[in-house]
């Protein structure tokens, strides 16, 4: 799922490539919405990757490798859900993520992810799996 990259700064960074490590068609909010839901991404991929980071380490998220786009329900549940369910504060999460893409159109999704994270209220709901 993840691989380590050495940056020019000498810092190690873990990478989560959504298209290769998760799905080329990420869609839906909850587990019943399909095998590529935001809930599945958060609980089985993003949460584990964030919790495995060493102090000062970042997680590089590759948005556009094989993925055509994202629905808002996937992005809200997948990313902002980390804050909403109390796993990490919005400030901490944004500080740990480096969201990258090569296709300029994906800047829209990066900006949406950051906005959804910032808008989310820390630990405002108790997580109950939908499956």
Phi, psi and omega in degrees: 000315183242158171219153181268139177237143176261118179277165178300334180284350181090358180276143176273140180226136174271152182235138173235110180264104187302315182294325181267321185271337184241288183196145174278352181228063180292125185200151176090163182264308189248164179312314180297344179285352178138176186282358183234037185282161176298323178298314179297316179301312182296308187287323186259347184233295187295312181302313180297318180295316180296316182292338181274355182289141173281161177305131180083350180278150180244160174249119177272123178254120176264117186273325197246018181274089179090357181258134180274334181172180184223142172273154181298325181297321177296312184295318180296309183291319183292317185256304182294335177300333177300323180278311183306322183266008171081018179286327184195149178286160180298318180298314179297316182297312179300323179291336181267346183261140167235105185266121183234161180197160174252334179274119182306331180299337183278356173299325177305313181291320177301313180296323177295316179302311181298316179298315180297320178297313181297325181283341184286141179264126184301129174053039182275347178219152174269131182284128172231115183306140182273355180263000000 
